[in-house]
Amino acid sequence: MVTLRIVPYTEISDLTSIGRIRKLLNIAKEDKIVLLQGRLKKEEETELIKATMEEINKDFKGIELSVIYPNVSNDAPWFSKFREGLVNSILGDRTGLTIIGPANVVKAIKKDPKKIELLTKEVKKKRKKRK
């Protein structure tokens, strides 16, 4: 079974950068796929990857990360471009969608201009040893 956890950016906006990274990483370590409304700063993405690498072990295989940026085409009306620029300046350029999934659940994240595909693997549950 695949579990998706939708996280509005407002849920992590008051946290420090490290706090945001820890919260998102902890959700992924619970074998849940995180759909973050918005995106992290580039430095936070880098730190998330570093923190993930430090925590890889036999139970946690790492994460798959993908960021989807809003698509405002160059031939869009000037008002659409202006509105997008205004929203970005107010929100701190947070528009978009971030997908973070544990590597043992997410096989691949494929994106193209019109769609995104999240391919998952079957998660093998650990059997408890009988005594």
C-alpha positions as CSV (number, residue, x, y, z in Angstrom):
1,M,0.0,0.0,0.0
2,V,1.3,3.5,-0.9
3,T,0.6,6.4,1.5
4,L,0.7,9.9,0.3
5,R,1.1,12.8,2.7
6,I,0.1,16.2,1.5
7,V,2.0,18.9,3.3
8,P,0.9,22.5,2.8
9,Y,3.9,24.9,2.9
10,T,2.3,26.7,5.7
11,E,2.8,23.6,7.9
12,I,6.6,24.0,7.6
13,S,7.0,27.7,7.0
14,D,7.5,28.7,10.6
15,L,10.3,26.1,11.0
16,T,14.0,26.7,10.6
17,S,15.6,25.3,7.5
18,I,16.9,22.3,9.5
19,G,13.4,21.9,11.0
20,R,11.8,21.7,7.5
21,I,14.4,19.2,6.4
22,R,13.9,17.0,9.5
23,K,10.1,17.1,9.2
24,L,10.1,16.1,5.5
25,L,12.8,13.5,6.0
26,N,11.0,11.9,9.0
27,I,7.8,11.6,6.9
28,A,9.7,9.9,4.1
29,K,11.4,7.5,6.7
30,E,7.8,6.4,7.6
31,D,7.5,5.0,4.0
32,K,5.2,7.8,3.0
33,I,5.4,9.9,-0.2
34,V,5.4,13.6,0.6
35,L,3.6,16.0,-1.7
36,L,4.8,19.4,-0.5
37,Q,2.7,22.3,-1.7
38,G,5.5,24.7,-2.7
39,R,9.2,24.1,-2.8
40,L,12.3,24.3,-0.7
41,K,15.1,26.7,-1.3
42,K,18.0,25.3,-3.4
43,E,20.2,25.2,-0.3
44,E,17.5,23.3,1.6
45,E,17.2,20.8,-1.1
46,T,21.0,20.3,-1.0
47,E,20.9,19.9,2.8
48,L,18.0,17.4,2.5
49,I,20.0,15.3,0.2
50,K,23.1,15.5,2.6
51,A,20.9,14.6,5.6
52,T,19.5,11.7,3.7
53,M,22.9,10.4,2.7
54,E,24.0,10.4,6.4
55,E,20.9,8.4,7.5
56,I,21.0,5.6,4.9
57,N,21.1,2.2,6.5
58,K,19.7,-1.3,5.9
59,D,16.2,0.0,6.8
60,F,16.3,3.4,5.0
61,K,17.6,3.3,1.5
62,G,17.3,7.1,0.8
63,I,14.8,9.3,-1.1
64,E,13.7,10.2,-4.6
65,L,13.2,14.0,-5.0
66,S,11.5,15.9,-7.8
67,V,10.4,19.5,-8.0
68,I,7.7,20.7,-10.4
69,Y,7.9,24.4,-11.3
70,P,4.9,26.3,-12.5
71,N,4.9,26.7,-16.3
72,V,4.3,30.2,-17.6
73,S,5.1,30.2,-21.2
74,N,6.9,33.0,-23.0
75,D,3.9,33.6,-25.2
76,A,1.5,34.0,-22.2
77,P,-0.3,37.3,-22.0
78,W,1.8,40.0,-20.2
79,F,-0.7,40.1,-17.3
80,S,-0.1,36.3,-16.6
81,K,3.6,36.9,-16.5
82,F,3.1,40.0,-14.2
83,R,0.8,38.1,-11.9
84,E,3.2,35.1,-11.7
85,G,6.1,37.5,-10.9
86,L,4.0,39.2,-8.2
87,V,3.0,36.0,-6.6
88,N,6.6,34.8,-6.5
89,S,7.8,38.0,-4.9
90,I,5.1,37.8,-2.2
91,L,5.5,34.0,-1.5
92,G,9.3,34.1,-1.7
93,D,9.3,32.1,-5.0
94,R,7.7,29.1,-3.3
95,T,5.3,28.2,-6.1
96,G,5.5,24.7,-7.4
97,L,5.2,21.1,-6.1
98,T,7.8,19.0,-4.4
99,I,7.6,15.2,-4.3
100,I,9.8,13.3,-1.8
101,G,9.5,9.6,-1.5
102,P,11.5,6.9,0.2
103,A,13.7,5.0,-2.3
104,N,12.3,1.7,-1.2
105,V,8.8,2.8,-2.2
106,V,9.4,5.1,-5.2
107,K,11.0,3.4,-8.2
108,A,11.1,6.6,-10.3
109,I,9.6,10.0,-10.8
110,K,9.1,10.9,-14.5
111,K,8.0,14.3,-15.6
112,D,7.4,16.0,-18.8
113,P,5.6,19.4,-19.6
114,K,2.1,17.9,-19.5
115,K,2.2,15.2,-16.7
116,I,4.1,13.6,-13.9
117,E,4.3,9.9,-13.3
118,L,5.3,8.4,-9.9
119,L,6.3,4.8,-10.3
120,T,6.3,2.8,-7.1
121,K,7.6,-0.6,-6.0
122,E,5.9,-3.1,-3.8
123,V,7.2,-2.6,-0.2
124,K,8.2,-5.8,1.5
125,K,7.1,-5.9,5.1
126,K,9.6,-7.2,7.6
127,R,8.5,-10.4,9.2
128,K,8.8,-10.7,13.0
129,K,10.7,-13.6,14.2
130,R,8.8,-16.0,16.4
131,K,10.2,-16.9,19.8
